[in-house]
Amino acid sequence: MTQFALEALAAARALRSLFPATPLQRNDHLSKRFDADIWLKREDLTPVRSYKIRGAFTAMRKLREREPGAAHFVCASAGNHAQGVAFACRHFGVKGTIFMPVTTPQQKIDKTKTFGGDAIEVVLTGDYFDQTLAASQAYCAEVGAYFLAPFDDPDVIEGQASVGVEILDQLTRAPDLVILPVGGGGLAAGVTGYLRATAPGAVFRFVEPLGGASLTAAVAAREPVTLKHINSFVDGAAVARIGATPFRALDWVTPEMILRAPEDRICVTMLEMLNVEGIVLEPAGALSIDVLPELAETIRGKTVVCVTSGGNFDFERLPEVKERAQRYSGLKKYFILRMPQRPGALREFLQMLGPDDDIARFEYLKKSARNFGSVLIGIETKQAASFTRLTDQLDAAGFTYRDITEDEALAEFLI
């Protein structure tokens, strides 16, 4: 057994003073759907509803073993890492200063304060995470505290490797395939580092959000690179640059092992798991399940473990998730319709709608000419084919329209 695997075992044992192993649950719904033996490693069921507590606790424990006087820790995070650090600070009875962007939702701020109690102080600074990170590191140097990185740290990676320890213990055999979400790379580096040493037959697939594919970019360049733009919807995995330390541990990964999940499709998966299974997942937590349809042919009859990395989902975002899911599934579209300003024109349009078509938005934008008016209209339906029928009727009636559903610029301002 490698030294890393031994350290991972030690990390898993130490974590038992904090919380029991998270469940590894066979999912009958997914297993039947894909004709496979599919298990979910429920990291959404840790005390802070994500795996991040593992790395934060392990890094703090090991640092205190090396330097017993360490009593003040600092981190920068807008979510799960902050909550893990807060929980660990309270456990060890040490001071924590947690920097969060001023744009952080109040729910996440409140949860971080709840987990940390009197042990922590939350500092809100910076409109963007890079500004928050710079402020936290400057403060850390000024007061002589210890900085806890969210993923680019060997001790953090050892802590995340405890997920792999538990998978092997709970399954009692090596899985055929393990599907891992990737953001900064700490979880992927840790789990694969342990399982490659102890279950060499296991195969891995890595999933990134389409709008934050930092591992894909790093594998192509053979080194970490900074993405120019990222889509922040999958906030638990939308990382512009994979960590240097995790990437060194993942230098064996090939492009064929990486899948990229569209943000809107992830919403479909989140709603399916909520409505069918009653499982609440954040966008990053749904990544490993989201790609199962892409792997359907290769996983039939095999044992597959999907790591559901987190469940910190603010239900105020549910309308957005539903909207994105409907748009991805072709069940909701937005049009700008040029409506003739004559009696009966609106009635003529409404008669084109089918029995399952509902108007979700109807707004006159402006008079573009004396005889016409522009209308923003949103339509929901139960069958995607309904829109083909509708647009055929619009064309036949001579209505001028534009489908803006996929136009990001217009959608940002109008929808």
C-alpha positions, 0 to 999 in steps of 0.5 A, a space after each residue: 500500500 502506498 504512503 498516500 493510501 496509508 495517510 488516507 486511511 488515517 484521515 478516515 479514522 480521524 474523521 470518525 470523531 467528527 461524523 460517521 461514514 456517509 451512506 453508500 446507497 444502491 439506487 434502484 431507480 437509476 439501476 433499473 433505468 440503466 440496467 446497471 448496479 448504481 450506487 450513490 456515495 452521499 456526500 450531501 449527507 455530511 454535517 455540512 452537506 458536502 465533502 468539503 468538511 473532510 479536507 478542512 478537518 484533515 488539514 487543520 488536524 495535521 497542521 495542529 499536529 505539526 504546530 501545536 500552537 496553531 490557533 487561528 485559521 483563515 479561508 476564503 470561500 463563498 460556500 461549502 469550504 467555508 462551512 467545512 472550515 467553520 465546523 472544524 474550527 468549532 470542533 478544535 476550539 480554534 479561531 477562524 476568520 472566514 472571508 466571503 464575497 459581499 455577493 454571497 447569499 445570506 443563507 450561506 452566510 447564516 449557515 457558516 455562522 451556525 456551524 462555526 458559532 463563537 469560534 469564527 468571524 465572517 468578513 464580507 469583502 470583494 465583489 468577486 472571489 479573486 478580490 476576496 481571496 486576495 484580502 484573506 491572504 493579506 489578512 492572514 499574513 498580517 496577523 500570522 494566521 494559517 491559511 486553509 486552501 479549498 483544494 490546492 493542498 496535500 493535506 486537503 487532498 488526503 482528507 478528500 481521499 477518505 471518500 474513497 476509503 469509505 467506498 471500498 469499505 462499504 461496497 466490500 469489493 472494487 467498483 467497475 467505475 467511479 464517477 467523480 465531479 471536478 472543480 478544483 480537483 481535490 476530491 478527484 485527486 484524493 479518491 483516485 489516489 487511494 483507489 488506484 492503490 487499493 482497487 487497481 481494476 477500477 475505472 474512472 470518469 470525471 465530470 465538469 460543468 460545461 462552463 467551467 472545464 478547467 481539467 479539460 483545459 489543463 489536460 490539453 495544455 499538460 499544465 493548469 491554465 486559467 479559463 478566460 470565462 466561466 459560468 458560475 451556475 454550478 458554483 460548487 465546481 465552476 473553478 477557473 483554474 484547477 489546483 496545481 497540486 491536484 493536477 500533479 496527482 491527475 497527470 495520468 488522466 486523458 481527454 477520453 476520461 472527462 465528460 462535460 455537463 451542460 448547466 441546463 441539463 444538470 437542472 433536469 437531473 436535479 429535478 429528477 432526483 428531487 421529484 423521483 427520489 426525494 434527494 436534494 442536490 446542489 448543481 455540483 452534487 448532481 454532476 456524476 448522475 447527470 452523465 449516466 445517459 452518456 455512459 449508458 452503453 458502457 455501464 450496462 451490467 456493471 457496478 458504478 459509484 456516483 459521488 454526489 458531492 453536495 446538497 447545499 441548495 437554496 430553494 429560492 433558486 428552484 424557479 431558476 432550476 425549473 426554468 433552465 430544465 424546461 428550456 433544455 428539454 424543449 418544453 419552454 420557449 421565448 419569442 419576440 413576436 411582431 403583432 399586427 395592430 388590427 382587431 382580431 390579431 391577438 385572438 388569431 394568435 391565441 387560437 394557434 395554441 394547443 390544449 397543453 400550451 400555456 402562456 408564461 410571459 406576455 409583454 409588449 416591448 415597444 411599438 416598432 411601427 405604426 401598424 405593428 407592436 413587438 411582444 415578448 412571449 414565453 410559452 410552456 408546453 408538455 411536448 416539445 413537438 408542440 413548438 414545431 406545430 406552433 411555428 408552422 402555424 405562425 409561418 402559414 399565417 404570416 406572423 413575423 417572430 424570433 425564437 430568443 430562447 438560446 440567445 444569451 444576450 437577449 435573455 439576460 435583459 428580457 427574460 
